[in-house]
Amino acid sequence: MKTQYYTASSLDGFIATPDHSLDWLFPLADINQSSYPEFIAQIGAIAMGASTYEWTMRNSDAVAAETGSAWPYTQPVWVFTHRELPAITENIYFAQGDVRAVHQTMSAAAKGKNIWIAGGGGLAAQFFDAGLLDEMIIQIGSVTLGKGQPLFPRQVLNPVMRLKSVQQMGEGMVELRYDIVV
C-alpha cells in the first residue's frame, strides 16, 4: 500500500487558477490515454481538500464529460475542511486536524490498496510533513497560469524525491513519477 499524490500542474507549478478552476486542464489530454484508468483501479481511499471537493460539485457536467460520472469515485473519500459542506453521496467523510489519525482510518478502509491524495498541494504537503507520502505522480501540462494554487507549497531541498519514470502523454502533457525516500 502506498500513499500517492497524483495531480496535474501547469509548467509554472500551479494545479489550479487563483479561483480554484481546473478548466485549463481538460483540453490538454484525454484521460483515457493517460495513466489515470490504471491508477484509479489501484486506489482504495481518497483524501481531498475542500476546494477540490467544491470544484467537483460545481463542475459536475465537466467532470461527467471527462470521466463518465458527475461523482466518479466509488472509493471512500475524506474531505479535509474547516467548513460545513454537504455530502453529495455515500462514502464521503469530513475531517480536519492532523492527517496522521485520518491516514490510519483511510489505510484500514483501503484494504491493502493505495491512498490517493487528490488535491490540493497544501494537503499533499501535510501528508509529506507527517512522513506519510510515498510517491508523487505529476502530469505537467503545456500551459502557464501565471498564478494560482501551488503544486506543492513546501521547500524540499534534500534529495528525498527520486525520479522513477517519465512518460509523454500526447503533445500536451508529460507525466513524472517520483518516489519519496526519507
N, C-alpha and C positions, 0 to 999 in steps of 0.2 A: 504494500500500500504506500502511495506517495501523496504528498500534498503539493499540488501544481497550480502555479499562476499562469493561466492561458489567456492571452489577450491580444489585441491588435493595437498598433501605435502608428502615429504619423512619423515621418522621417525626423521631425524635430522633437520627438519624445512626448507626444500628448495622446491620450487614449480617448479623449472626448473634447468637444469645444468648451468654452467657458460656461455655457448653459447646459452642459452635460449631453449634448447631442452626439449621436453616432452616425448621422446621415452621411458623413464623408466616407464612411467605410463601405457601404453597400455597392457602389459602382466599381470597386477595385477588384473584386474576385467573386467567384461562385463558391458558396460554402461547401457544395458537394464536390468541388475539385480541390478542397483543402484537406488538412488533417482532422478537421472537426468531426466527421462521422466516426472515424476510428477512435478519436479522443473521447467523445461523449459516451461511447459504448463501454468505456473502462471507468466511468465515474459513478460513484455510489452516493456522494453527498456534495452539496454546493454551498459555498459561502459567498454572499453578495452584499455589497454596500447598498444603503438606502437609495442613493442617486441612480444606481444601475437598475434597481427594482422599480423605481418610479418611472424611469425612462422606458423600461419594458412595458409597463402598464399603459403609458401614454401613447406608445408607438406599436400597439398590438397588431395593427394592419401591416406595418413594415416587417415586424418580426415574423408574422404568419407567412408573408410573401417569401421571406428568406429561408425560414426553417420548416414551414408547413403547419405551424400551430402558433396561436397567439401567446400561449404559455408553453414553451417547448420542452419543459423539464418534467420528467417522471420521477426523478430523484428528489429526496427531501432537500429543501433549501433553507438555510439560515440567513436571514436578512439582518445585518448589523445596523442598528439605528438607535437614535435617542428620541425619536418621534413616534407617535401613534400612526400606524399605517394599516390599511385593510389587507387581510389575507385574501388573495384573489382565487385561491384554490387550496385543496388539502395539501398537507406536507410542506407548509410554509411555517417557519418558526422565527420569532423575532428575538434578537439577542443584543446585548450590549456589555461593555466592560472587557475584561481580559480575555483574549482569544483562546488561551490555553484550556480553560474549562469547557468552552464550547467545542474546541477541537476534539476533546475526549469523547463528547457526546456524538459528534459528527463521525468520528472514527468507528464507533460502535454501530451507528446507523449505516455506514458504508459497507459493512460486512465484507471486508477484505479488498474492496475496490478503492480506487483513488478518490481524493477530495480535490475539488476544483475551487480555487479562489477566482471567482468570475469578475471581480471588479469592486471597487476601483483600486488604483495604485496605492492609496493610503491603507486600505485594508490588507492588501498583499504585503505591504511593508510591516504591518503589525505582526503578521504571521512570521515574516523573516526575523524581526526583532526578537520574537519568542523562540527562535530556533526550530520552527515547525515547517518551514518552506523547503521542499526538496528539489523542485525543478521550476524553471521559468520557460515558458513557450511563448515567444513574442513574434507576432506576424507584423512586419513593418510594411506599411503602405506607401506608395509613391506620391504622397501629398505632404504638404506642410500646413500646419494650422496657425502658427504664429504665437498662439497662447491657448490655454485650456487646462484640462485636468491632466496632471503629470503621470507618466508611465509608472514611475517608482520613486516617490519623493524621499529618498534616502541617499546619503553619500556612502558608497561601498567602494573602498579603495583597496582592501586586501583582495588577493586573488581567490575569492570564495566562489565565484561564478566561473565554471569551466564550460567552454563551448563544446557541445556534444554533436550538433549537426546543423547544417544549413540546407534549406530546400527552397528552390524557386517555385512560386505559385503563379503561373501565368506571367503576364507582362507588368502586373501592378503590385505584386506582393512577394515578399521573401519571408521564410519562417526560420527563426533562430531558436535553438533549444540549448538551455544552459542547465547543468547540474549545479546545485548549491552544495558546496563542500565546506563543512565547518571544522 
